[in-house]
Amino acid sequence: MRLPTRLFALGATLALLAGCGISVPPDAAATVNDLEISRELLETVVTDSLDALFASAGEADAEFTDEQRQQAEEEQQRQLLTLLIQDALITSVAADVGAEASEVEREAVRADIVEAVDGEEQLEQLLVQDGLSLSLFDDVLVPQQARVLALREQLAAGETLETRTVRHILVETEEQAQDVLDELEAGADFGELAVERSIDTGSGEQGGDLGPAPRGAYVPPFEEAAWEAEIGTVVGPVESDFGFHVLEVTDEDSTPADELPPEQLDQLVSEELDQLIVSAYDEAEIRVDPAIGTWDEESRSVVPTEPVGEPATPEPDLGELEGLEDLDDLGDLEGEPVEP
């Protein structure tokens, strides 16, 4: 199945909107700053995705009406163009900071994803469910993810991850927390009290141990107390949305970024990476062919183009008003009397 060329024609709509200052080069589906996303590329990824989608439908494909097919095609255009715009932005950001992924790194990303979804066959099924093709996955999504990982490593270079290991006992009231403090002061074992008294049963079974965590891992004011406390000193009561805590910092550590596992590397730079991408969106000049849709800055996606103007409500013929002597006669223009 091939997409009808009418979906990629400029047409009267583009000519009309071009007069409003919304335009893209003739061969572009969209532009992101100085980078063009070609209509040919968009047509290819949309066609491949729809081929996979309708092929998966099997005999049910015959039940689609022409209108449903066209709607699916137009929705795919907007969805996939949004994806290509995102890819262009990430490519630009990676180039700006010199973060590029090698072929070996891209292959490693692909292998990790295939393993995570339990194999190639399962991957293809998941892609079809999301309206995506295997070629789009290989040519766009995998390189994009590899660039994100390269960006993450670039931002983390030379950084260290500070963690603190905290244990706590969570109770419902301040009075209960004070009782726990009194028992600890009298020589009770922290771990045993956590097992007996903590309503956070998950950590309670571990003697209250929450394990090592970086800054920002906890809710305030637990976070503040955990990073201000001296190691080995019991602190509390500390109130949070969950109740009242008695806590103790048992250890702290600092690990260079190049020694961190991927999940901890994410913790180290996720906020900075997110802000980098958000800023790229905010600062980018993104234009979309109005025959396809409109760029919506709030949702950061391509949405249907709004109709240009609405038909005006017809004005009553002034000649019809001649001879009208009261409001009841005026109501006759609409077929109903007007209340005085």
VOBA-1610 file (N, C-alpha, C; in pm, whole numbers, padded with zeros to 5 digits, always signed):
BEGIN
Met+00084-00119+00000Met+00000+00000+00000Met+00088+00124+00000Arg+00058+00217-00087Arg+00134+00342-00093Arg+00044+00458-00055Leu+00103+00556+00008Leu+00024+00672+00048Leu-00017+00753-00073Pro-00139+00804-00074Pro-00180+00889-00186Pro-00101+01018-00184Thr-00059+01061-00302Thr+00025+01180-00310Thr-00050+01304-00267Arg-00184+01298-00261Arg-00258+01418-00223Arg-00224+01463-00082Leu-00183+01368+00005Leu-00152+01405+00142Leu-00024+01486+00151Phe+00055+01484+00046Phe+00182+01556+00049Phe+00182+01674-00048Ala+00069+01700-00111Ala+00062+01814-00202Ala+00044+01942-00122Leu+00101+02053-00172Leu+00086+02180-00103Leu-00059+02225-00105Gly-00118+02231-00222Gly-00261+02261-00234Gly-00297+02403-00199Ala-00429+02427-00204Ala-00480+02562-00180Ala-00461+02604-00035Thr-00465+02506+00058Thr-00450+02541+00199Thr-00315+02606+00225Leu-00208+02546+00172Leu-00074+02601+00191Leu-00064+02739+00128Ala-00120+02755+00010Ala-00113+02885-00058Ala-00182+02992+00026Leu-00294+02954+00087Leu-00368+03050+00169Leu-00291+03087+00294Leu-00236+02983+00363Leu-00167+03009+00489Leu-00032+03075+00467Ala+00029+03054+00352Ala+00158+03118+00325Ala+00144+03268+00331Gly+00028+03317+00296Gly+00004+03461+00304Gly-00001+03511+00446Cys-00017+03417+00543Cys-00021+03455+00684Cys+00117+03444+00748Gly+00220+03420+00667Gly+00357+03413+00720Gly+00398+03274+00764Ile+00314+03169+00736Ile+00347+03034+00774Ile+00390+02960+00648Ser+00518+02931+00635Ser+00565+02866+00514Ser+00688+02782+00542Val+00707+02680+00461Val+00826+02597+00465Val+00873+02580+00323Pro+00999+02542+00302Pro+01047+02518+00166Pro+00961+02412+00096Pro+00950+02419-00037Pro+00860+02328-00110Pro+00884+02180-00085Asp+01010+02140-00062Asp+01040+01998-00045Asp+01045+01956+00102Ala+01007+02046+00192Ala+01018+02017+00335Ala+00881+01993+00397Ala+00873+01893+00483Ala+00752+01872+00563Ala+00755+01963+00685Ala+00876+01996+00730Ala+00894+02085+00844Ala+01038+02134+00846Thr+01060+02243+00917Thr+01196+02290+00940Thr+01217+02310+01089Val+01335+02273+01136Val+01373+02293+01276Val+01499+02377+01274Asn+01482+02507+01305Asn+01590+02604+01286Asn+01633+02600+01139Asp+01758+02565+01110Asp+01803+02562+00971Asp+01797+02422+00910Leu+01746+02325+00986Leu+01742+02187+00938Leu+01606+02157+00877Glu+01608+02100+00757Glu+01484+02063+00689Glu+01455+01914+00709Ile+01329+01882+00736Ile+01283+01744+00736Ile+01207+01725+00606Ser+01261+01643+00518Ser+01208+01635+00383Ser+01073+01566+00378Arg+00995+01606+00279Arg+00867+01541+00256Arg+00888+01395+00216Glu+00996+01370+00143Glu+01026+01234+00100Glu+01051+01143+00220Leu+01127+01194+00319Leu+01153+01115+00439Leu+01024+01088+00513Leu+00942+01190+00532Leu+00816+01171+00603Leu+00728+01071+00529Glu+00719+01083+00398Glu+00637+00990+00320Glu+00686+00847+00338Thr+00817+00829+00340Thr+00874+00695+00354Thr+00839+00634+00490Val+00859+00710+00598Val+00833+00653+00731Val+00685+00630+00754Val+00601+00719+00699Val+00457+00700+00715Val+00411+00577+00637Thr+00457+00564+00514Thr+00419+00450+00431Thr+00461+00319+00496Asp+00585+00313+00544Asp+00634+00191+00608Asp+00552+00156+00732Ser+00518+00257+00810Ser+00441+00233+00932Ser+00300+00185+00901Leu+00236+00246+00802Leu+00100+00206+00766Leu+00099+00069+00701Asp+00200+00040+00621Asp+00209-00094+00562Asp+00211-00200+00672Ala+00293-00175+00776Ala+00302-00269+00888Ala+00171-00275+00965Leu+00109-00160+00984Leu-00016-00155+01060Leu-00127-00230+00990Phe-00147-00203+00860Phe-00255-00268+00788Phe-00225-00416+00764Ala-00098-00449+00748Ala-00061-00590+00731Ala-00094-00669+00857Ser-00072-00608+00972Ser-00101-00676+01098Ser-00250-00695+01118Ala-00331-00609+01053Ala-00476-00619+01066Ala-00529-00740+00991Gly-00454-00789+00891Gly-00495-00906+00816Gly-00628-00886+00747Glu-00721-00981+00767Glu-00851-00974+00702Glu-00931-00854+00751Ala-00903-00808+00873Ala-00977-00693+00926Ala-00948-00567+00847Asp-00837-00567+00772Asp-00802-00450+00690Asp-00915-00415+00593Ala-00984-00518+00543Ala-01090-00493+00445Ala-01208-00418+00506Glu-01215-00417+00639Glu-01327-00350+00705Glu-01306-00200+00717Phe-01183-00151+00693Phe-01156-00009+00703Phe-01221+00063+00585Thr-01292+00171+00614Thr-01346+00253+00506Thr-01238+00344+00453Asp-01261+00402+00335Asp-01164+00496+00279Asp-01143+00613+00373Glu-01251+00657+00439Glu-01239+00770+00532Glu-01153+00732+00652Gln-01170+00611+00702Gln-01089+00566+00816Gln-00942+00553+00777Arg-00917+00505+00657Arg-00780+00493+00610Arg-00714+00631+00599Gln-00787+00726+00541Gln-00731+00859+00524Gln-00704+00922+00661Gln-00798+00903+00755Gln-00777+00958+00889Gln-00654+00896+00955Ala-00637+00764+00937Ala-00520+00697+00994Ala-00392+00751+00933Glu-00394+00774+00801Glu-00277+00826+00732Glu-00240+00965+00782Glu-00342+01050+00799Glu-00316+01186+00843Glu-00266+01189+00988Glu-00322+01102+01072Glu-00275+01094+01210Glu-00131+01043+01217Gln-00099+00946+01131Gln+00038+00895+01127Gln+00135+01004+01082Gln+00094+01083+00985Gln+00180+01193+00940Gln+00217+01282+01058Arg+00116+01323+01134Arg+00142+01416+01245Arg+00226+01350+01355Gln+00192+01224+01388Gln+00266+01155+01493Gln+00413+01136+01455Leu+00436+01092+01333Leu+00572+01063+01293Leu+00652+01188+01263Leu+00586+01293+01216Leu+00657+01419+01197Leu+00699+01476+01332Thr+00614+01460+01433Thr+00651+01500+01569Thr+00777+01427+01613Leu+00783+01298+01582Leu+00900+01218+01618Leu+01025+01265+01545Leu+01010+01297+01417Leu+01124+01344+01338Leu+01172+01480+01386Ile+01079+01566+01428Ile+01118+01697+01483Ile+01195+01677+01613Gln+01148+01587+01697Gln+01219+01557+01821Gln+01360+01506+01791Asp+01370+01420+01691Asp+01501+01365+01654Asp+01594+01475+01604Ala+01540+01569+01526Ala+01622+01679+01475Ala+01674+01765+01590Leu+01591+01788+01690Leu+01634+01870+01805Leu+01742+01799+01885Ile+01723+01670+01911Ile+01823+01596+01988Ile+01954+01587+01911Thr+01945+01567+01779Thr+02065+01565+01697Thr+02139+01697+01706Ser+02064+01807+01703Ser+02124+01940+01712Ser+02191+01963+01847Val+02123+01924+01954Val+02178+01941+02088Val+02306+01859+02104Ala+02302+01735+02056Ala+02421+01649+02066Ala+02538+01707+01989Ala+02510+01762+01871Ala+02617+01822+01791Ala+02676+01944+01860Asp+02592+02022+01926Asp+02638+02144+01995Asp+02739+02114+02105Val+02722+02002+02174Val+02812+01970+02285Val+02913+01862+02247Gly+02914+01824+02118Gly+03011+01725+02071Gly+02985+01585+02118Ala+02858+01551+02140Ala+02823+01416+02184Ala+02765+01338+02068Glu+02841+01247+02013Glu+02794+01166+01901Glu+02814+01020+01934Ala+02722+00938+01885Ala+02729+00795+01913Ala+02790+00721+01795Ser+02878+00627+01824Ser+02940+00546+01720Ser+02845+00436+01675Glu+02880+00371+01565Glu+02800+00259+01517Glu+02797+00146+01620Val+02908+00125+01687Val+02914+00021+01790Val+02818+00053+01903Glu+02813+00180+01941Glu+02722+00221+02050Glu+02576+00208+02007Arg+02548+00240+01880Arg+02411+00225+01831Arg+02369+00079+01830Glu+02460-00008+01789Glu+02430-00151+01788Glu+02406-00202+01930Ala+02482-00148+02025Ala+02465-00190+02164Ala+02329-00146+02218Val+02287-00025+02181Val+02155+00024+02222Val+02046-00066+02167Arg+02059-00101+02039Arg+01958-00185+01977Arg+01951-00322+02046Ala+02066-00379+02072Ala+02070-00510+02136Ala+02007-00506+02275Asp+02032-00398+02349Asp+01974-00385+02483Asp+01822-00376+02477Ile+01769-00302+02378Ile+01625-00289+02365Ile+01562-00422+02327Val+01622-00491+02231Val+01570-00621+02188Val+01566-00718+02306Glu+01672-00717+02385Glu+01677-00806+02501Glu+01570-00768+02603Ala+01549-00637+02622Ala+01454-00590+02722Ala+01310-00629+02687Val+01279-00640+02557Val+01142-00675+02516Val+01128-00823+02481Asp+01229-00902+02511Asp+01224-01047+02492Asp+01228-01090+02346Gly+01309-01022+02265Gly+01336-01073+02132Gly+01286-00987+02018Glu+01337-01020+01900Glu+01308-00942+01779Glu+01160-00950+01740Glu+01102-01068+01752Glu+00962-01084+01714Glu+00871-01000+01803Gln+00898-01001+01931Gln+00819-00921+02025Gln+00839-00772+01998Leu+00959-00733+01961Leu+00987-00593+01928Leu+00899-00548+01812Glu+00894-00627+01706Glu+00814-00589+01589Glu+00667-00577+01624Gln+00617-00665+01709Gln+00477-00658+01751Gln+00450-00531+01830Leu+00541-00496+01918Leu+00523-00374+01998Leu+00528-00249+01910Leu+00617-00249+01811Leu+00627-00135+01721Leu+00497-00117+01642Val+00442-00227+01592Val+00316-00218+01516Val+00205-00165+01604Gln+00199-00210+01729Gln+00097-00162+01821Gln+00105-00011+01841Asp+00228+00043+01835Asp+00247+00187+01851Asp+00244+00261+01718Gly+00212+00189+01610Gly+00206+00254+01479Gly+00342+00290+01424Leu+00443+00211+01455Leu+00580+00238+01411Leu+00632+00120+01330Ser+00728+00148+01244Ser+00786+00044+01160Ser+00925+00006+01211Leu+00971-00112+01171Leu+01104-00156+01209Leu+01211-00066+01148Ser+01188-00018+01026Ser+01286+00072+00963Ser+01296+00204+01039Leu+01184+00255+01088Leu+01187+00377+01168Leu+01263+00353+01298Phe+01241+00238+01357Phe+01312+00202+01479Phe+01462+00201+01456Asp+01505+00136+01347Asp+01647+00123+01320Asp+01712+00253+01275Asp+01639+00330+01194Asp+01700+00448+01131Asp+01685+00576+01214Val+01586+00578+01303Val+01560+00702+01378Val+01565+00678+01529Leu+01485+00584+01579Leu+01472+00569+01724Leu+01599+00519+01790Val+01664+00420+01730Val+01788+00368+01790Val+01898+00474+01789Pro+01926+00540+01674Pro+02027+00646+01678Pro+01992+00758+01776Gln+01863+00790+01785Gln+01822+00895+01878Gln+01853+00856+02022Gln+01820+00733+02061Gln+01849+00687+02196Gln+01999+00684+02222Ala+02075+00644+02120Ala+02221+00641+02135Ala+02276+00782+02158Arg+02219+00881+02089Arg+02263+01020+02109Arg+02227+01068+02250Val+02110+01029+02299Val+02071+01068+02435Val+02170+01011+02536Leu+02209+00886+02516Leu+02306+00825+02607Leu+02443+00893+02596Ala+02480+00931+02474Ala+02607+01004+02457Ala+02599+01140+02525Leu+02484+01206+02515Leu+02465+01333+02585Leu+02478+01314+02735Arg+02417+01209+02784Arg+02422+01181+02928Arg+02566+01165+02975Glu+02644+01089+02899Glu+02783+01068+02937Glu+02865+01196+02927Gln+02834+01277+02825Gln+02905+01404+02808Gln+02879+01497+02926Leu+02752+01503+02969Leu+02717+01590+03082Leu+02777+01539+03213Ala+02793+01407+03223Ala+02842+01348+03347Ala+02994+01349+03358Ala+03064+01379+03247Ala+03210+01373+03247Ala+03269+01459+03358Gly+03352+01399+03441Gly+03417+01471+03549Gly+03332+01490+03673Glu+03204+01448+03669Glu+03115+01464+03784Glu+03126+01344+03878Thr+03079+01362+03999Thr+03072+01253+04096Thr+02931+01248+04154Leu+02888+01130+04190Leu+02756+01112+04250Leu+02772+01094+04400Glu+02715+01187+04476Glu+02717+01178+04621Glu+02591+01106+04668Thr+02610+01010+04755Thr+02495+00937+04810Thr+02506+00931+04962Arg+02389+00918+05024Arg+02384+00895+05168Arg+02294+00775+05193Thr+02337+00692+05286Thr+02257+00575+05326Thr+02183+00610+05454Val+02051+00600+05449Val+01966+00642+05560Val+01880+00524+05605Arg+01860+00513+05734Arg+01757+00423+05786Arg+01658+00506+05867His+01533+00459+05870His+01432+00538+05939His+01325+00448+06000Ile+01253+00506+06094Ile+01136+00443+06154Ile+01021+00540+06133Leu+00917+00497+06062Leu+00803+00582+06030Leu+00684+00543+06118Val+00627+00645+06186Val+00509+00622+06270Val+00403+00726+06235Glu+00283+00713+06292Glu+00171+00797+06251Glu+00169+00932+06322Thr+00213+00938+06448Thr+00199+01061+06525Thr+00334+01107+06580Glu+00337+01235+06617Glu+00459+01291+06674Glu+00489+01227+06810Glu+00381+01196+06886Glu+00400+01134+07016Glu+00465+00997+07001Gln+00423+00919+06901Gln+00484+00788+06877Gln+00631+00802+06838Ala+00661+00905+06757Ala+00800+00929+06718Ala+00884+00963+06840Gln+00827+01042+06933Gln+00902+01078+07053Gln+00926+00955+07141Asp+00826+00864+07143Asp+00845+00740+07218Asp+00961+00659+07161Val+00970+00654+07026Val+01081+00582+06961Val+01214+00645+06999Leu+01219+00779+06998Leu+01343+00849+07036Leu+01382+00817+07179Asp+01283+00814+07269Asp+01311+00784+07409Asp+01366+00643+07425Glu+01309+00548+07349Glu+01355+00409+07357Glu+01497+00396+07304Leu+01527+00467+07195Leu+01662+00463+07141Leu+01760+00525+07240Glu+01719+00632+07304Glu+01803+00698+07404Glu+01832+00604+07520Ala+01734+00518+07549Ala+01749+00423+07660Ala+01829+00300+07621Gly+01870+00291+07493Gly+01956+00181+07452Gly+01893+00079+07360Ala+01768+00103+07313Ala+01703+00009+07222Ala+01777+00004+07088Asp+01766-00110+07022Asp+01832-00127+06892Asp+01746-00066+06782Phe+01806+00018+06698Phe+01732+00089+06592Phe+01665-00010+06497Gly+01741-00110+06451Gly+01689-00206+06356Gly+01571-00284+06411Glu+01580-00325+06538Glu+01470-00401+06598Glu+01346-00316+06613Leu+01363-00189+06649Leu+01248-00100+06661Leu+01183-00076+06526Ala+01265-00069+06421Ala+01211-00048+06286Ala+01122-00167+06247Val+01168-00287+06278Val+01089-00406+06245Val+00957-00405+06323Glu+00963-00364+06449Glu+00845-00369+06536Glu+00749-00253+06515Arg+00802-00134+06491Arg+00718-00014+06500Arg+00693+00059+06368Ser+00780+00043+06270Ser+00769+00125+06149Ser+00649+00083+06065Ile+00570+00183+06021Ile+00457+00155+05932Ile+00503+00150+05786Asp+00631+00182+05761Asp+00690+00158+05629Asp+00745+00016+05633Thr+00656-00080+05605Thr+00692-00220+05625Thr+00804-00266+05532Gly+00814-00204+05413Gly+00918-00243+05319Gly+01057-00224+05377Ser+01085-00101+05423Ser+01215-00075+05484Ser+01221-00129+05625Gly+01106-00138+05691Gly+01104-00188+05828Gly+01160-00328+05838Glu+01127-00412+05741Glu+01179-00549+05741Glu+01331-00552+05724Gln+01387-00442+05671Gln+01533-00432+05654Gln+01597-00351+05766Gly+01529-00342+05879Gly+01581-00263+05990Gly+01571-00114+05965Gly+01481-00074+05873Gly+01463+00067+05841Gly+01554+00118+05732Asp+01640+00030+05680Asp+01741+00072+05582Asp+01677+00108+05448Leu+01707+00229+05398Leu+01658+00276+05268Leu+01763+00264+05160Gly+01883+00224+05196Gly+01990+00209+05098Gly+02049+00342+05057Pro+02157+00341+04979Pro+02219+00466+04934Pro+02131+00538+04834Ala+02122+00670+04845Ala+02039+00750+04753Ala+02105+00886+04732Pro+02092+00941+04611Pro+02151+01073+04583Pro+02062+01185+04633Arg+02110+01309+04618Arg+02029+01426+04652Arg+01902+01427+04566Gly+01794+01468+04628Gly+01668+01478+04556Gly+01586+01351+04555Ala+01633+01246+04622Ala+01563+01118+04619Ala+01444+01113+04713Tyr+01444+01199+04815Tyr+01341+01191+04919Tyr+01246+01311+04914Val+01133+01294+04979Val+01036+01404+04989Val+01085+01503+05094Pro+01055+01634+05073Pro+01088+01729+05179Pro+00987+01712+05293Pro+01023+01739+05419Pro+01155+01781+05468Pro+01247+01664+05506Phe+01205+01540+05474Phe+01292+01425+05499Phe+01424+01443+05426Glu+01418+01494+05302Glu+01538+01517+05222Glu+01635+01611+05295Glu+01581+01721+05344Glu+01665+01821+05413Glu+01730+01760+05537Ala+01652+01686+05614Ala+01706+01626+05736Ala+01814+01523+05703Ala+01794+01444+05598Ala+01889+01339+05563Ala+02023+01397+05520Trp+02023+01516+05458Trp+02148+01573+05410Trp+02211+01672+05507Glu+02138+01707+05612Glu+02195+01796+05713Glu+02244+01720+05836Ala+02194+01599+05856Ala+02228+01523+05976Ala+02374+01478+05975Glu+02433+01471+06093Glu+02566+01414+06107Glu+02555+01262+06103Ile+02655+01198+06042Ile+02653+01053+06031Ile+02654+00990+06170Gly+02562+00895+06190Gly+02555+00825+06318Gly+02471+00894+06422Thr+02411+01009+06390Thr+02329+01082+06485Thr+02182+01061+06452Val+02104+01021+06551Val+01961+01000+06532Val+01891+01135+06531Val+01801+01156+06433Val+01732+01283+06413Val+01581+01259+06413Gly+01507+01351+06473Gly+01361+01341+06467Gly+01296+01412+06584Pro+01163+01417+06586Pro+01073+01371+06480Pro+01078+01464+06357Val+01072+01404+06239Val+01067+01477+06114Val+00934+01445+06046Glu+00853+01546+06024Glu+00720+01524+05967Glu+00725+01533+05814Ser+00658+01440+05748Ser+00640+01444+05603Ser+00495+01409+05572Asp+00462+01401+05444Asp+00327+01363+05404Asp+00292+01221+05447Phe+00393+01142+05481Phe+00369+01002+05515Phe+00351+00979+05665Gly+00392+01076+05746Gly+00384+01061+05890Gly+00503+01127+05957Phe+00550+01065+06068Phe+00663+01121+06143Phe+00778+01020+06140His+00897+01072+06110His+01015+00987+06093His+01115+01010+06206Val+01178+00902+06243Val+01302+00907+06320Val+01407+00846+06227Leu+01514+00922+06201Leu+01609+00874+06099Leu+01753+00886+06146Glu+01837+00808+06079Glu+01979+00810+06106Glu+02054+00787+05975Val+02154+00873+05948Val+02242+00854+05833Val+02354+00762+05876Thr+02365+00647+05810Thr+02464+00548+05850Thr+02590+00549+05766Asp+02583+00612+05645Asp+02701+00612+05559Asp+02683+00717+05450Glu+02794+00760+05391Glu+02790+00846+05273Glu+02902+00805+05179Asp+02884+00836+05051Asp+02982+00791+04952Asp+02984+00890+04837Ser+03092+00888+04760Ser+03105+00973+04642Ser+03173+00888+04534Thr+03102+00872+04420Thr+03150+00783+04314Thr+03167+00859+04184Pro+03285+00849+04117Pro+03303+00914+03988Pro+03202+00862+03886Ala+03160+00950+03794Ala+03056+00915+03697Ala+03094+00794+03613Asp+03223+00782+03577Asp+03263+00672+03489Asp+03262+00537+03558Glu+03235+00535+03689Glu+03225+00409+03762Glu+03081+00374+03797Leu+02987+00457+03753Leu+02848+00438+03791Leu+02775+00346+03693Pro+02683+00263+03743Pro+02595+00187+03653Pro+02497+00283+03585Pro+02435+00243+03474Pro+02348+00334+03397Pro+02239+00401+03478Glu+02173+00325+03569Glu+02062+00385+03644Glu+02109+00497+03736Gln+02229+00483+03794Gln+02281+00589+03880Gln+02335+00706+03798Leu+02385+00677+03679Leu+02428+00784+03590Leu+02308+00871+03552Asp+02192+00806+03530Asp+02068+00879+03504Asp+02036+00973+03620Gln+02048+00922+03742Gln+02019+01004+03860Gln+02109+01126+03867Leu+02232+01109+03823Leu+02330+01218+03834Leu+02298+01333+03739Val+02256+01303+03617Val+02243+01409+03516Val+02103+01424+03457Ser+02005+01348+03508Ser+01873+01350+03445Ser+01812+01489+03444Glu+01824+01562+03553Glu+01765+01696+03559Glu+01831+01791+03459Glu+01964+01786+03451Glu+02036+01871+03357Glu+02006+01834+03213Leu+01996+01704+03185Leu+01965+01658+03050Leu+01824+01700+03010Asp+01729+01683+03102Asp+01591+01725+03074Asp+01585+01873+03042Gln+01655+01954+03119Gln+01653+02099+03098Gln+01717+02136+02966Leu+01819+02062+02927Leu+01886+02087+02800Leu+01789+02065+02683Ile+01711+01957+02689Ile+01616+01926+02583Ile+01500+02026+02585Val+01451+02059+02704Val+01342+02157+02716Val+01384+02291+02659Ser+01505+02334+02690Ser+01555+02461+02638Ser+01566+02458+02487Ala+01606+02343+02432Ala+01617+02330+02287Ala+01480+02349+02221Tyr+01377+02290+02281Tyr+01241+02309+02230Tyr+01199+02456+02239Asp+01226+02517+02355Asp+01181+02655+02378Asp+01248+02753+02282Glu+01372+02727+02248Glu+01449+02821+02166Glu+01440+02792+02017Ala+01390+02675+01981Ala+01388+02635+01840Ala+01280+02709+01762Glu+01310+02737+01635Glu+01210+02787+01542Glu+01162+02668+01461Ile+01040+02624+01490Ile+00985+02505+01427Ile+00867+02545+01339Arg+00875+02511+01212Arg+00767+02541+01118Arg+00724+02411+01050Val+00594+02396+01035Val+00537+02275+00977Val+00455+02311+00855Asp+00463+02230+00752Asp+00380+02247+00633Asp+00233+02245+00677Pro+00160+02355+00658Pro+00021+02360+00704Pro-00069+02254+00639Ala-00028+02199+00525Ala-00105+02090+00465Ala-00101+01966+00552Ile-00002+01958+00643Ile+00011+01843+00733Ile-00042+01875+00871Gly-00013+01994+00920Gly-00058+02030+01054Gly+00009+02156+01102Thr+00004+02179+01233Thr+00060+02298+01297Thr+00141+02255+01417Trp+00252+02322+01440Trp+00334+02291+01558Trp+00271+02355+01680Asp+00243+02274+01783Asp+00186+02321+01909Asp+00296+02324+02014Glu+00332+02443+02059Glu+00445+02457+02151Glu+00415+02397+02287Glu+00290+02402+02330Glu+00257+02352+02463Glu+00271+02200+02471Ser+00215+02130+02374Ser+00223+01983+02375Ser+00349+01932+02306Arg+00422+02023+02240Arg+00542+01987+02163Arg+00510+01875+02064Ser+00407+01900+01985Ser+00366+01801+01887Ser+00299+01870+01769Val+00287+01796+01658Val+00217+01844+01541Val+00069+01812+01558Val-00015+01913+01548Val-00159+01896+01566Val-00229+01937+01437Pro-00356+01898+01421Pro-00428+01937+01300Pro-00433+02088+01283Thr-00424+02134+01159Thr-00431+02277+01130Thr-00572+02326+01151Glu-00585+02435+01227Glu-00717+02493+01249Glu-00768+02557+01120Pro-00899+02546+01094Pro-00954+02613+00976Pro-00929+02763+00983Val-00903+02824+00867Val-00879+02968+00862Val-01014+03038+00857Gly-01056+03093+00971Gly-01182+03167+00977Gly-01302+03075+00977Glu-01415+03123+01025Glu-01541+03051+01026Glu-01643+03131+00947Pro-01741+03065+00883Pro-01844+03140+00811Pro-01916+03236+00904Ala-01928+03358+00862Ala-01994+03459+00945Ala-02144+03434+00945Thr-02211+03466+01059Thr-02356+03456+01067Thr-02417+03562+00975Pro-02505+03523+00882Pro-02558+03621+00787Pro-02630+03735+00858Glu-02601+03857+00813Glu-02673+03974+00865Glu-02813+03977+00805Pro-02917+04016+00881Pro-03050+04029+00823Pro-03053+04140+00719Asp-03128+04118+00614Asp-03144+04219+00509Asp-03213+04341+00568Leu-03145+04458+00557Leu-03205+04578+00614Leu-03342+04607+00555Gly-03362+04564+00429Gly-03492+04587+00368Gly-03603+04515+00441Glu-03571+04403+00506Glu-03671+04326+00578Glu-03715+04397+00705Leu-03631+04492+00753Leu-03666+04561+00875Leu-03767+04672+00852Glu-03787+04711+00727Glu-03881+04818+00700Glu-04023+04774+00734Gly-04095+04858+00806Gly-04232+04829+00840Gly-04248+04750+00968Leu-04132+04708+01032Leu-04144+04638+01159Leu-04173+04740+01268Glu-04284+04720+01341Glu-04326+04822+01436Glu-04295+04784+01579Asp-04271+04654+01606Asp-04242+04619+01745Asp-04148+04497+01749Leu-04106+04455+01873Leu-04011+04345+01890Leu-04068+04212+01844Asp-04201+04196+01852Asp-04259+04070+01807Asp-04237+04049+01659Asp-04243+04159+01581Asp-04219+04148+01438Asp-04073+04111+01411Leu-03979+04164+01493Leu-03838+04132+01474Leu-03813+03984+01497Gly-03887+03924+01589Gly-03871+03781+01615Gly-03907+03697+01496Asp-03990+03746+01405Asp-04030+03668+01290Asp-03911+03635+01197Leu-03801+03714+01207Leu-03685+03686+01123Leu-03623+03551+01156Glu-03633+03508+01282Glu-03577+03381+01323Glu-03684+03273+01333Gly-03812+03314+01313Gly-03918+03216+01322Gly-03975+03201+01460Glu-03924+03279+01560Glu-03974+03271+01696Glu-03991+03412+01750Pro-04093+03436+01833Pro-04111+03570+01891Pro-04002+03601+01990Val-03965+03728+02001Val-03866+03774+02096Val-03937+03824+02218Glu-03899+03777+02336Glu-03962+03821+02461Glu-03933+03969+02483Pro-04034+04046+02525Pro-04008+04188+02555Pro-03922+04202+02678
//
